[in-house]
């Protein structure tokens, strides 16, 4: 079991503009979804959970660890998959990209290379090893980023719109792979279908939790509200 992720009165603001407001949460369920419209603060919350940013007030803790202060601990505890794989890929070849995280964790280069080859073989992609990363399709780059995170074996996976921009067969493959993972998985999306099978769903609205509970209950409320807003004017409810 991963350490519990907890937020206590956690808030985040930039140049005086509040993005997240006094969030108090304990996130322990195996599959958690965070739903909300664009601009609701979902990606900021994910970055807060990962320790990529620190709250401007309140606390975020993984057990007793402050994710923003102990980046070394986070290498084995939390992995994050960004919406755009090009924001994540750093190296010119697949094998270099996959080995990077392992080397950061302290594995000697030969051992990291062996682990990379073993994973690619298990994934039936050993022919990818020396492929230039820029030649991969969008879906293949998404999958490369997922493999890189899996290889580091974190206790918790944070996923930012993991199916955005993927065609239906690629979405199905990604969903199947994610469903079989033993890690706790926290997924953010604006699409109810992406989080419909989660154990718990949080609806984030303008930086606040509007609903929190079973997926069917929260998603019914979210979908009904989105339909109402769409029928009126999708922008009229946004703050000026």
Residue pairs with C-beta under 8 A, 6 or more apart in sequence:
2 62
2 77
2 155
2 156
2 183
2 184
3 62
3 63
3 65
3 77
3 155
4 26
4 27
4 28
4 62
4 63
5 25
5 26
5 27
5 28
5 49
5 60
5 61
5 62
5 156
5 186
6 25
6 26
6 27
6 59
6 60
6 61
7 23
7 24
7 25
7 27
7 48
7 49
7 55
7 58
7 59
7 60
7 61
8 24
8 58
8 59
8 61
9 22
9 23
9 24
9 57
9 58
9 59
10 20
10 22
10 23
10 24
10 48
10 55
10 57
10 58
10 59
10 60
11 18
11 20
11 21
11 22
11 23
11 55
11 56
11 57
11 58
12 18
12 19
12 20
12 41
12 44
12 48
12 53
12 55
12 56
13 19
13 56
18 207
19 41
19 44
19 207
20 41
20 44
20 45
20 48
20 55
20 207
21 207
21 208
22 58
22 208
23 45
23 58
23 208
23 209
25 202
25 209
25 212
27 49
27 184
27 186
28 184
29 184
29 198
29 199
29 200
30 184
30 185
30 199
31 184
31 185
31 187
31 197
31 198
31 199
31 200
32 184
32 185
32 186
32 187
32 198
32 199
32 200
32 201
32 202
33 186
33 187
33 188
33 189
33 194
33 195
33 196
33 198
33 200
33 201
33 202
33 215
34 42
34 45
34 46
34 186
34 187
34 188
34 189
34 195
34 201
34 202
34 204
35 42
35 188
35 189
35 190
35 192
35 195
35 201
35 202
35 203
35 204
35 218
35 219
35 222
36 42
36 188
36 190
36 203
36 204
36 205
37 190
37 205
37 226
38 190
39 238
40 204
40 205
40 206
40 207
41 204
41 206
41 207
42 160
42 188
42 189
42 190
42 204
43 83
43 160
43 188
44 53
44 207
45 188
45 204
46 80
46 158
46 160
46 186
46 188
47 53
48 54
48 55
48 60
49 60
49 67
49 78
49 158
49 186
50 67
50 74
50 78
50 80
50 158
51 60
51 66
51 67
51 68
51 69
51 70
51 71
51 74
51 78
52 68
52 80
53 68
54 60
54 66
54 68
54 69
55 68
59 66
60 66
60 67
60 68
61 67
62 73
62 74
62 77
62 78
62 156
65 73
65 74
65 77
67 73
67 74
67 77
67 78
75 101
75 104
75 105
75 152
75 154
76 105
76 152
76 153
76 154
76 155
77 154
77 155
77 156
78 154
78 155
78 156
78 157
78 158
79 149
79 150
79 152
79 154
79 156
79 157
79 158
79 183
80 149
80 157
80 158
80 159
80 160
81 88
81 145
81 146
81 149
81 157
81 158
81 159
81 160
81 162
82 88
82 145
82 160
83 160
83 161
83 162
83 164
85 138
85 141
85 142
85 144
85 145
86 141
88 145
88 148
89 97
89 133
89 141
89 144
89 145
90 97
90 100
91 97
91 100
91 133
92 132
92 133
92 134
93 129
93 130
93 131
93 132
93 133
94 120
94 128
94 129
94 130
94 131
94 133
94 136
94 144
95 113
95 116
95 117
95 120
95 129
95 130
97 133
97 144
97 148
98 116
98 119
98 120
98 144
98 147
98 148
98 151
99 109
99 112
99 113
99 115
99 116
100 148
101 148
101 149
101 151
101 152
102 111
102 112
102 115
102 116
102 151
102 152
103 109
103 112
105 152
107 115
115 151
116 129
116 151
117 126
117 129
119 147
119 150
119 151
120 126
120 128
120 129
120 147
123 147
125 147
128 136
128 144
133 141
133 144
136 144
138 165
138 166
139 166
139 167
139 170
139 173
139 174
142 162
142 165
142 166
142 170
142 174
143 170
143 173
143 174
143 177
146 162
146 174
146 177
146 178
149 157
150 181
154 183
155 183
155 184
156 183
156 184
156 185
156 186
157 178
157 181
157 183
157 184
157 185
157 186
158 186
158 188
159 178
159 185
159 186
159 187
159 188
160 188
161 188
161 189
161 190
161 191
161 194
162 174
162 178
162 187
162 189
162 194
163 171
163 174
163 175
163 189
163 191
163 194
164 189
166 174
178 185
179 197
187 194
187 195
187 198
189 195
192 219
192 222
192 223
195 201
195 215
195 219
196 215
196 219
197 215
198 215
199 214
199 215
200 212
200 213
200 214
200 215
201 211
201 212
201 213
201 214
201 215
201 218
201 219
202 209
202 211
202 212
202 218
203 209
203 210
203 211
203 212
203 218
203 221
203 222
204 210
206 239
211 217
211 218
211 221
211 222
212 218
229 236
229 237
